[in-house]
Amino acid sequence: MGKQIKLSEEEIRLGFVASCVEFVATKLNKPYNEVFIRMKNVDMFRNYIYILAMMYSKPKVGIILQKT
């Protein structure tokens, strides 16, 4: 079994934001960097996604990464 790494709340939030951008880009069939810029321009990260990430990271559920 690999070494367990505990992520900070900030790292969990950033991972959540990245997965949101990737999901939307896939659904829209657009490049992720274009989707990121559009989301940033409407302040979606601060006004919506970042708040969701904070809500989901509060129960202190550990994320385990397997180091390869």
C-alpha positions in Angstrom: 0.0 0.0 0.0 1.2 3.5 -0.8 2.0 6.2 1.6 -1.0 8.3 2.7 -1.0 12.0 2.1 -3.3 14.3 4.0 -4.4 17.3 1.9 -5.0 20.7 3.3 -8.5 22.3 2.9 -7.0 24.6 0.3 -5.7 21.7 -1.8 -9.1 20.0 -1.5 -10.8 23.2 -2.7 -8.4 23.6 -5.6 -8.9 20.0 -6.7 -12.7 20.5 -6.5 -12.5 23.6 -8.7 -10.2 21.8 -11.2 -12.7 18.9 -11.5 -15.6 21.3 -12.0 -13.7 23.1 -14.8 -12.8 19.8 -16.4 -16.4 18.4 -16.1 -17.9 21.5 -17.8 -15.3 21.6 -20.5 -16.0 18.0 -21.3 -19.8 18.5 -21.4 -19.4 21.6 -23.6 -16.7 20.0 -25.8 -14.5 23.1 -25.2 -10.9 23.4 -24.2 -10.5 23.5 -20.4 -8.5 26.8 -20.5 -11.4 28.5 -22.4 -13.9 27.3 -19.8 -11.6 28.4 -17.0 -11.4 31.9 -18.4 -15.1 32.1 -18.9 -15.8 31.0 -15.4 -13.2 33.4 -14.0 -14.7 36.3 -16.0 -18.1 35.8 -14.3 -16.5 35.3 -10.9 -17.9 31.8 -10.7 -15.1 30.5 -8.5 -15.6 32.9 -5.7 -19.4 33.2 -5.9 -20.3 29.5 -6.4 -17.8 26.8 -6.9 -15.4 27.9 -4.0 -18.4 28.0 -1.6 -19.5 24.5 -2.7 -15.9 23.3 -2.2 -15.9 24.7 1.3 -19.2 23.0 2.2 -18.0 19.7 0.9 -14.6 19.9 2.6 -16.0 20.6 6.1 -16.9 17.0 7.2 -13.1 16.3 7.3 -13.3 13.3 5.1 -9.8 12.2 4.3 -8.6 11.8 0.8 -6.0 9.1 0.3 -3.6 9.2 -2.7 -1.5 6.3 -3.6 2.0 7.3 -4.4 3.3 5.3 -7.4 
